[in-house]
Amino acid sequence: MNQDDFRKEAFREVLSRYEGKFSRDKGRQAAIARELGITPCAVSLWRVTGIPKSRIPYFKLAFPDLAIWKKAY
């Protein structure tokens, strides 16, 4: 798995934590952004590009039990 795929998969796993938490489609992205402390635009961008390298350490601390962290990049 290359670094770009790793970052994309990491964000997909983070988003999976919020499935079902926000039942309404309208405003879901904004609600996830508030929970993660990022902008709604970042949620859209990160769905495509993955978590930026500079943010990986933060997400490792915030979500230490994600399976993706066991994979080296």
N, C-alpha and C positions, 0 to 999 in steps of 0.2 A: 504494500500500500504506500503510495507516494504521499508527500506532505499535504498536497492539496486535498486529496481524497480523505486523508486522516482528519483534516480540519472540517470538511463537510460532514463526515460521519459523526464527528464530535457534536456538531451543532444539531444534527438530526436527533441524536440521543438526548441532548438537553431539551429540545422541543418535545420529545416523547414524554418527558416528565409532566408536561402541562396538558396532555391529551385528556379531554373530559373535564378539566378544571374550569375552563371557560366555555360554557355551553353555547353562547350566542356567537354566530360567525361574525356578525358586525361588531367591531371593536376588539375582536380576539387578539389581533396582532398588537394593538396598542396595550392590551392588558398584559400580554407576554413581555412586551418591551418594558413596561413598568416593573414587572417582577424581576427582570434581569438587569434593570438599571441602564438600559440602552434606549435609543430612539426607535420608533416604528420603522423608519427608513433602514436602520441597521438590521432589523429583523428580516426585512425583505432582501437586503443585500447579502446577509450572511447565509440565507437559505441557498443562495447560488454559489457564493465564494467560500463559505465556511467561516469559522471563527478566526479572526486575525491572529497571527503569531504572537503579537504582543499581549493578547487577552487570554491565551491558553493557560498561563499560570493561575490567573484569577478563577477561571472556570474549573481548574483542577481542585482548587481549594473550596469552591462553592459546591461542587458536585463530585466529591472524592470517590464515590462508589460506582461511577459509570464504567462499564466494561471497556470502553474505548481507551481508557488510560493505561490499560494493561498491554496495549499494543504499542510498540516503540515506533517513533517516527524520526 
